[in-house]
Amino acid sequence: MIVSHLNKYVMFLSVIVVDLILSCWNPSLAELSVTKSLNFLKEVLLILPPVMVLMGLLDVWVPRQMVEAHLGRDAGLRGAGFAILLGTAAAGPLYAAFPLAISLRNKGARVANVVIFLGTWAAIKIPMIIIESSFIGLRFALLRLVFTVPCVLAAGYLIETIMSVDDVLETAEQA
């Protein structure tokens, strides 16, 4: 029982162990590591509460039938397009998208569309494209977009093919 509970925190505990070992070998590097870890933890704690509120609102306000109609198995390419639109309109770091993705999956979104939503959130956000085009150029940003969209779509359908729905749900329940 205790071991299964500790398995959920293996990454957190690993960082602590590495920092302890590092403190013996290179104390200044260990201090930097602890500082960076605490800053990241603070960032996560500032972002996750609003995401949890958003998840609650999604659960209450968006009926399962709507998610199934727009992102479910029968949505086809329209569902992939809707997942891309959801991902491009998103704001915030990628780790904020995972609770929303689980919520969408629990409401009936197909696995491919959840993966497409996550891939789009990570790589094709509208603000990111605007900033990218101002720094690197519009041609580069559009070319990257042209190559990224098919890769995100392919990843979504490939992951859905490789992983069964039961695997995804089981993994989500363990989290």
C-alpha positions as CSV (number, residue, x, y, z in Angstrom):
1,M,0.0,0.0,0.0
2,I,2.7,2.5,1.0
3,V,4.8,1.5,-2.0
4,S,1.9,2.1,-4.4
5,H,1.3,5.4,-2.8
6,L,5.0,6.4,-3.1
7,N,5.0,5.4,-6.8
8,K,2.9,8.5,-7.5
9,Y,5.7,10.7,-6.2
10,V,8.7,8.9,-7.7
11,M,9.7,11.9,-9.8
12,F,9.4,14.3,-6.9
13,L,11.4,12.0,-4.6
14,S,14.0,11.5,-7.3
15,V,14.6,15.2,-7.5
16,I,15.1,15.4,-3.7
17,V,17.5,12.4,-3.8
18,V,19.5,14.0,-6.7
19,D,19.6,17.3,-4.9
20,L,20.9,15.6,-1.7
21,I,23.6,13.8,-3.6
22,L,24.4,17.0,-5.5
23,S,24.8,18.9,-2.2
24,C,27.7,16.6,-1.2
25,W,29.4,16.9,-4.6
26,N,28.7,20.5,-5.7
27,P,26.7,22.6,-3.1
28,S,26.3,25.6,-5.3
29,L,24.8,23.5,-8.1
30,A,22.5,21.8,-5.6
31,E,21.4,25.3,-4.3
32,L,20.6,26.4,-7.9
33,S,18.7,23.1,-8.5
34,V,16.6,23.6,-5.3
35,T,15.9,27.2,-6.3
36,K,14.8,26.3,-9.8
37,S,12.7,23.5,-8.4
38,L,11.0,25.7,-5.9
39,N,10.3,28.4,-8.5
40,F,8.7,25.8,-10.8
41,L,6.6,24.5,-7.9
42,K,5.5,28.1,-7.2
43,E,4.5,28.5,-10.8
44,V,2.6,25.3,-10.9
45,L,0.7,26.2,-7.7
46,L,-0.3,29.6,-9.1
47,I,-1.6,28.1,-12.4
48,L,-3.2,24.8,-11.3
49,P,-6.0,26.3,-9.1
50,P,-7.5,28.3,-12.0
51,V,-7.2,25.2,-14.2
52,M,-9.1,23.2,-11.6
53,V,-11.8,25.8,-11.5
54,L,-12.0,25.7,-15.3
55,M,-12.3,21.9,-15.2
56,G,-15.1,22.2,-12.7
57,L,-16.9,24.7,-15.0
58,L,-16.3,22.5,-18.0
59,D,-17.8,19.6,-16.1
60,V,-20.9,21.6,-15.1
61,W,-21.5,23.8,-18.1
62,V,-20.5,21.5,-21.1
63,P,-22.7,18.5,-21.5
64,R,-21.2,15.2,-22.4
65,Q,-23.3,15.1,-25.6
66,M,-21.7,18.3,-26.8
67,V,-18.1,17.0,-26.3
68,E,-19.1,13.7,-28.0
69,A,-20.6,15.5,-30.9
70,H,-17.6,17.8,-31.5
71,L,-14.7,15.7,-30.4
72,G,-16.1,12.2,-30.1
73,R,-15.6,9.1,-32.3
74,D,-18.2,10.2,-34.9
75,A,-16.9,13.7,-35.3
76,G,-14.3,12.6,-37.9
77,L,-12.1,15.3,-39.4
78,R,-14.4,18.0,-38.1
79,G,-13.5,16.8,-34.6
80,A,-9.8,17.1,-35.4
81,G,-10.3,20.6,-36.7
82,F,-12.2,21.5,-33.5
83,A,-9.4,20.0,-31.4
84,I,-6.9,22.2,-33.3
85,L,-9.1,25.3,-32.7
86,L,-9.3,24.6,-29.0
87,G,-5.6,24.1,-28.8
88,T,-4.6,27.2,-30.7
89,A,-6.9,29.4,-28.6
90,A,-5.4,28.1,-25.3
91,A,-3.1,30.1,-23.1
92,G,-0.7,29.0,-20.5
93,P,1.9,26.2,-20.1
94,L,1.4,22.7,-21.5
95,Y,1.1,21.2,-18.0
96,A,-2.2,23.2,-17.6
97,A,-3.6,21.3,-20.6
98,F,-3.3,17.8,-19.1
99,P,-6.2,18.2,-16.6
100,L,-8.4,19.7,-19.3
101,A,-7.4,16.8,-21.7
102,I,-8.5,14.2,-19.1
103,S,-11.7,16.1,-18.5
104,L,-12.4,16.1,-22.3
105,R,-11.6,12.4,-22.5
106,N,-13.9,11.6,-19.6
107,K,-16.7,13.5,-21.4
108,G,-16.3,11.4,-24.5
109,A,-13.6,13.0,-26.7
110,R,-11.8,10.4,-28.7
111,V,-8.1,9.7,-27.9
112,A,-6.9,11.1,-31.2
113,N,-8.6,14.4,-30.7
114,V,-7.3,14.7,-27.1
115,V,-3.7,14.1,-28.5
116,I,-4.3,16.6,-31.3
117,F,-5.6,19.2,-28.7
118,L,-2.4,18.6,-26.6
119,G,-0.1,18.8,-29.6
120,T,-1.7,21.9,-30.8
121,W,-1.5,23.5,-27.4
122,A,2.2,22.7,-27.3
123,A,3.2,23.8,-30.8
124,I,0.6,25.9,-32.5
125,K,-0.9,28.6,-30.2
126,I,-2.0,31.8,-32.0
127,P,0.1,34.1,-29.7
128,M,3.1,32.0,-30.3
129,I,2.7,32.2,-34.1
130,I,2.4,36.0,-33.9
131,I,5.5,36.4,-31.8
132,E,7.4,33.8,-33.9
133,S,6.6,35.7,-37.1
134,S,7.7,39.0,-35.7
135,F,11.1,37.5,-34.6
136,I,11.8,35.0,-37.3
137,G,9.5,36.1,-40.1
138,L,6.1,35.3,-41.4
139,R,7.3,32.9,-44.1
140,F,9.1,30.8,-41.5
141,A,6.1,30.8,-39.1
142,L,3.8,29.7,-41.9
143,L,6.1,27.0,-43.1
144,R,6.5,25.6,-39.6
145,L,2.7,25.7,-39.3
146,V,2.3,23.8,-42.6
147,F,4.6,21.1,-41.4
148,T,3.5,21.0,-37.8
149,V,-0.3,20.5,-38.4
150,P,0.1,17.2,-40.3
151,C,2.5,15.9,-37.7
152,V,0.1,16.7,-34.8
153,L,-2.7,15.0,-36.7
154,A,-0.6,12.0,-37.5
155,A,0.5,11.7,-33.9
156,G,-3.1,11.8,-32.7
157,Y,-4.3,9.1,-34.9
158,L,-1.1,7.0,-34.4
159,I,-1.4,7.1,-30.7
160,E,-5.1,6.2,-30.8
161,T,-4.2,3.2,-33.0
162,I,-1.4,2.1,-30.7
163,M,-3.1,2.7,-27.4
164,S,-6.5,1.2,-26.6
165,V,-9.2,3.4,-25.0
166,D,-9.0,1.1,-22.0
167,D,-5.3,1.8,-21.6
168,V,-5.9,5.6,-21.6
169,L,-8.8,5.4,-19.1
170,E,-6.8,3.1,-16.8
171,T,-3.8,5.4,-16.9
172,A,-6.0,8.4,-16.2
173,E,-7.7,6.7,-13.2
174,Q,-4.3,5.9,-11.7
175,A,-3.2,9.5,-11.8
